[in-house]
C-alpha cells in the first residue's frame, strides 16, 4: 500500500505557477491546511484577491497535479483569498484600507465615472470589501450613477458613515450639496475636501477603495497623490487620438508624483452586434492596447461600445447590475480582476519574494514597472 505524505503533495504543487507573481503557489505560501487521509487529500489555496482572474485555472491545475500522485483516490480543493496589504507609510491616513486605487483620465467624456462604478461593483461581486470615493468635487456624479442621489449620510461620533449601494461603501460631496448647487472652489479648498473625504469618513476595513478623480491634471489628483498612499492609478481612455494624447499627460503627472500606474483600460471600444456578432470599430484613434504599449504600462482590457452603459448609469443602475450577462459586464469583471492582480503585484516587493524563496540564486521576481 502506498503511503502518501503532505510533503509529496506540496512537492507536486511546486509546478503550479501564479501567472502574475511568477512563482509557484507553495513558495508564495498560498497552499494551506493540507490533510492526507489515506488516499484522500484536502487542502486550501489562499489567493491574494477574491477577484483573481485565473482562480479556476489554478484550482484545476492543483487538482490535476495532486490526482496524478500514486495512491490518491480523491481531491478536495477549497479556494479562498486574503488581500495583501499595500506597503504602508508612517502616518498612513487610511491604515485599514489595503489598497487605494485612483481612476483617472486626461479628458472628460471618456466614461471614467461609469468605469469606476462598474469596477467597484465588479470587485464587490467577488466578495471583496470595496469602497468608492467620489473625488470629482466640481461634478460629483457617483450618487446619481449608483442610484442614491436622494440619500444623505449620517454621522456617528465624529465620523461620516458611508452610503451602501450594490455592496459598495461610498461617499461623495454630492451627498452633501443641495440639488443644482455649484461648487466654486480654488485649490486649497479642493485639497481640504479631498482630505476630509479620506479622513472624516468611517471607511472601515476595506480591501479596495476606488477613487473617482475629475478629468485632467489639476488640484484633485495632485492632492490625492500627496495625501493618500496610493497603490496605483488606472487610466481610462477611448480610441480617440485626443483622448490618448491627454491620457499620456495624466500618466506623466502621476509619474512625477511617484505614483505607480496600474494600467490603461479602454472604454467605448468595438461595437459588437448582438444578432450577427459582427464587430465594428466606432472610432479610428489610438487603441487602449497601443496606448498602454506606448506608455509601457499594463493593458487591462477594453469595454465594448454600447450606449446602454451610459443609460444604465443615468438610471442609477450600473451596467454590470442591469445587464450582468452581456459582453460589457464580462469586460468590466475581467478588467476588475486584472486591476486586482496588478494591485497584488504592487504589494509584493522583490525583498518579500527573496525571503520566501530563501535563496538568492533563484530567478528574481520582475513585476510590471509602474513607470
N, C-alpha and C positions, 0 to 999 in steps of 0.2 A: 504493500500500500504506500502510495506517495504521500509524504508529509509536506504540506505546503506551509511556508512561513511568511511573516509580514515583510521580511527583508526581500524575499523573492518578488512579492507584489510591488514593492517600491522600486526595485531594480527594473521591473517590467515597464514601469511608468516613466522611467527616465528618458524615454524616447518620445514622450508626448510633449511637444513644444508649444509654449504660448507664442502665437504669431506676432504679437505686439512687443513683448518684452524679450523675445528671442532667447529664452531659457526654458529648460524643462520644468514641468509643474512640481516635481519633487524638490528640486533646488530652490524654487521660488516659495516653497512652503505651502503650496496650495492643497496638498494631499493630507488629510486629517482623518482620525478615527478609523484606522484600518483594523478590521476584525476578520480573523480567519477561523472558521469553524468547520473543520473537515475540508470538504470541497467547496464550501460556501464562503464567498468573500463579500464583505460590505465595506464601503469607505465613503468619505465626503471629500468633494473638491470645492474649496472655497476660493472663488474668483475675486478680482479686485473691484468689480462693479456688477450689479444685477443686470445692467444693460449690455453686458458683454456680447458683441455681435457673433462670436464663434462658440457660444456656450454649448449648443447642441453638437457641434463638430468635436469639441473637446470631450464631451461625455461619450460620444460614440467611439472615439479613439481609446479612451480609458477602458471601456467595456471590452473592446476588441483585444487589447493588449493583455488584460487580465484573463479573459476566457482562453487565450492561447497557452496559458501556463498548464503544465501537466497536472492532472488531478482536480482542476477547477470544474465544478458542476453548476454553479450559479453565481451571478454577479449582481450586486445592488449598488448603484452609484447615486448619491444624493448631491445635487449641485446647489451650492449656496454662494453668498457673496458678502464681503466685508470691504466697503470702500476705503481705500487707503487715504490717510490724512496728508494734505499738501504740506510742503515744508513751511513750518511756522516761523514767525519772527517775533522779536521782543516787542511787547505792546500790541500784539495782534488784536485788531478791533473786533474780529468775529472768530474767536478760538474754537467754537463748537460747530463751525461750518467747515466741512472737509475740503470743498472746492468752491471757489468763487470764479465764475466764468462770465466774462462780458461778451455781449453780442453787439457787434458794431458794423457800420457801413460807412463808406466815404460820402455817399449822397443819399438824399431822401428818395422815396418811391420804389425802393428795391424789395420791399416786403420784409424788412428787418424785424419789426414787431410781430408780424404774422409768423415769421420763422421762430421767434423767441417763444411765443405762447405754445406753439405746436411742439417744439423741442422739449419744453418744460413738462407738458402733459405726457409726451412720449417717455421721458425718463421716469415720471411718476408711475406710469403704467407698468413699468418693470418691477416696481416695488421699492424704488429709491425714494428717499425723503428729499423733496425738492422745494425750493423757494424761488420766487420770481419778484425781482425788484425793478420797478419802472423808474429809470433814471432820466427819462426824457421829460425834464421839468417844464419845457415850453409847450410840448404837445403830448401829454400823458394819455396814451390810448389803451393801455392794458386793462383798465376796469371795463371799458366797453367790449373789448375783444374777448374777455373772459366772462362776459355776461353778468358782471357785478357792478355796473355803473351806479346803481341806486343804493348800494351797501355803504355803510360807514364803519370804520374800525372803532374799537373801544380801547380804553387804557386799563391796565392792571398794574397797580403800583406806579412806577414811573416809566413803564414801557407800553408801547403801542402793540396791540395784538393783531397779527396779520389776518387778512381775509382768506378763507379757504375756499377754493373752487377747483373742481376736477382733480382733487388730490394734491393741489399745489398751494403752498402758503405764499400770499402775495401782498405787496404794499406798493402804493403809488401816490404821488402828490394829487392825482386825480380824485382820490377818495376824500381829500380834504378841501377841495375847491368847490365853490358854487358853480352850477351849470353855466357855461359860457364865460366864466371868469378867466381873464387873460393874465399871464404871468409876465411882468415887466421887471426882470432882474438883471443885474450885472454880475460879473464874475464871482466876487466874494459871496454873494447870496446863493449862487448856484452851488459853490463849493460847500457852503454851510448846509444846504438842503441835502446834498449827497451824503454828508457826514451824518445828518440826523436820520436819514433813511437806513443807514447802516447801523448806527449805534443806539438809536432811540426805539428801534423795533425789536420785539422779542422774537427773533428768528428761530430760537431753539436749536436743537441738534439737527443739522441738515447734511445730506450727502453732497448736494449741489445747490448753489444759489446762482441762478442765471440773472444777469443784469442787462436790461434793455437800455442801450445808450441812445441818445439822439444822434442823428446823422452828422457827419462832419468831424472836425478835429478841434472842437472848441473846449470850453471850460469843463463840461461834464466828464468827457473821457479822461482829460488830464487830471481832474480832481479824483476820480475813481482810482486811477492807476497809482496816485500818490497816497491815497487814504487806505486802500484795501490791498491785502496781499493776494493779488490775482493769480490763479493757476494759469490763466491764459485768456486769449481773446479769439472768438470766432468772427471771421469777416464774411458778411453776406454781400453777394454781388449778383448781377444779372448779365446775360450775354449782350451787353452794350459796351462799346469801347469807352464811352464816357464814364460809365459806372465802374468799369475795370480800372481805368486810369485813376479815378479818385479813391477807389478801394486801395490801390497801391500806396497812395499818400497816407491813408489811415494806418496801413501796416508800418510805414516808416515812422509815424508818430509813436506808435506803441513800442517799436524797437528802440527809439530814442529814450523812452521811459523805462527801458529794460523789462518790458512785459512780453512773455512768450506768446507766440502766435500758435494757437491750437490748430487752425486750418481755415480753409476757404470753403464755403458752401454756396452753390449756385441756386438761385430762385428763378422761377419763370423760365425753366429750361424747355426742352422739346415738348410740343403738344402731341399727345397720343390719342388718336381716335378710338373711342371705346368700342365701336362697332367693327371697324376694319382692322384695328391695330396699327394703322398707318401712323408714322412719325413725321411730324413737320417741325422744322426749325423756325420758330416765330421771329427770332432776332438774329442778326448776322454778325454781331460783335464778338469780342474775345470770350471764349467759353470759360466757365469756372475752373475746369481742369487745366487749361492752358494758363490761366491767371495764376493758379497755385504753382505751376511749374516755373513760371517766370519769377515768382516771388520766393521760390524754394521753400515752400511750406506744404504741409499735408493737404490733400484734397479730400473733403468729407463727403461729397456727393452732390447730386442735383435733384431738385424738386420739379417735376414736370409742370408745364404751364397749364393752369386751369382757373378760369375766372371764379369758379365756385369756392376756391380757397379764400379769396378776398371777401366774398359774400358771407361765408361762414363766420368770419371774424366780425363783420358788421352786425351779424345777428347774435353775437355773443357766444357762439359755439365753435371752438376751434375745429378745423377741418378733420383732424385726426380723431375727433369725437363724433362729428356729424356724419362722416363717411369713412369709417375705420377700415373698410375692405378695398379701398381704392389704391391706385399706384402712388398717389400723392401721400396718403397716410403711410404706406410702406416706406416711401422715401424718407419721410420725417423720422420714422422709427430707426431706419438704418443709419441716418446721419447722427441721431442721438446716440446710438451705440458707438459709432466711431469717435464722436466727441468724448464719450466716457472713457473709451480706450486711450485716447491721447492724454486725458487728464491723469489716468493711471500711470502712463509713461512719464509724465512730468513729475509725478510724486515719488518716483523711484530714481535715485541718483546712481551714478557709477559706483560710488563707495558702498551703497546698500548692496548692490549685486556682487561686488568683490567679497564682501563679508559673507554673503550667502554661499558663494562658491567655495570660500575657504582656501582659494588658491589664486595666485597672480598669473599663472601661466595659461589659464584657460582663455578662450576668446572673450574679449570685453564687450559689454553692452553698449550699443551705439544708438541712443534714442534719436528720434527725428529732431533736427535742430530747430529751435524756436526762432532762429534768425535767418 
